[in-house]
Amino acid sequence: MMDSKCITSIVNFVKQTDFVESCLLNVEVRPIECGIDEEGKASHCVHMILSDSFGRKAQLSEAWVASNLLLFSVFDGYLENKYALMEGASFKNHFDNIPERNCLDKICKNCYRVFKIIRNGIQHNLSNVVHDKNGYFIDYTNRNTHYKLRISAQGIRYLYTLVVYIIQNRIDGLGKEWSTIGHYEGILSELYNLLLREIQELNDEIGQNDLHNLSDAICVRAIVRYPVINPTIIEENGEFVVFAHIENNGTDDESSPKYCYSTDYKYGGFLLPQEIGVITKGEGKTLSERMKSATIKFRKLDCCTDRWKVL
């Protein structure tokens, strides 16, 4: 059985190659500090955190056959340890014995199922694997079972990112001061639901186009997050806390496809994502006018828990 030291070393090796830039997603954090400007008006400053990833890296992204086999092997080993799966048993046996107790279990199980089709296609039926800029198309028959997977290139990025985040038990880009259990699970849920949208066809010995949807999960946006270090409290009592809301999108319509970024609010030892708050838009015809008086309300019973406590 692959031990944790071996698993960690393989993941670290993969992340030291160009595989990171070409195949993995990274959450960007832009901290916000509130203050008062020279005219005595409320203002805020956004800070940028620069990546320390520089220099020439080993080429792995072009070696897609090897990178898939390597990453699947370490994922399989990780799941063996996490769920006490039988070493040497079939991948189908491993899949069947991964529980579905919570969202994280379901994400692990279904990512394993998708990755299993890719791995087996490459290992045993490489001539039936089409890999190009559009993604993967796998179509073959083995032991009277038709295996088929059509997944976009963006879907592959979501899959790889999920696998790496699950194995290392953290989100790349989120430092400890911006990390909570809720952010970890919420970002995984968001990426998983995005992955499902990028799978056009799936068929295997388990079923057809029947991956589990996490409709009940709390999803946390995974592109750019703006944690407010010292948010302005507008109102507070024993039940609720209300902050001045800082909108970081070019719109305040959360249903818009252009709404991609989220704000977090530091409150004591907690970091509260806007996804669990209730935003009240300010008054005005323009976004800039509405932003001046927008607020966000959090229910303490829901947010002041271990789930949102900074790690």
Secondary structure, DSSP 8 states (H G I E B T S, - for coil): ---HHHHHHHHHHHHTBTHHHHH----EE--EEEEE-TTS-EEEEE--------S--B--TT-HHHHHHHHHHHHHHHHHHHHT--TT--HHHHHHTS--SSHHHHHHHHHHHHHHHHHHHHHH-GGGEEEETTEEEEEEEETTEEEEEEEEHHHHHHHHHHHHHHHHTS-TT--GGG--HHHHHHHHHHHHHHHHHTEEEEE-SS-BS-----TTS-----SEEEEESS--EEEE-SSEEEEE----SS-S-TTSTT---EEEEEETTEEEEGGGSEEE--SSSSHHHHHTT-EEEEEHHHHSSGGGB--
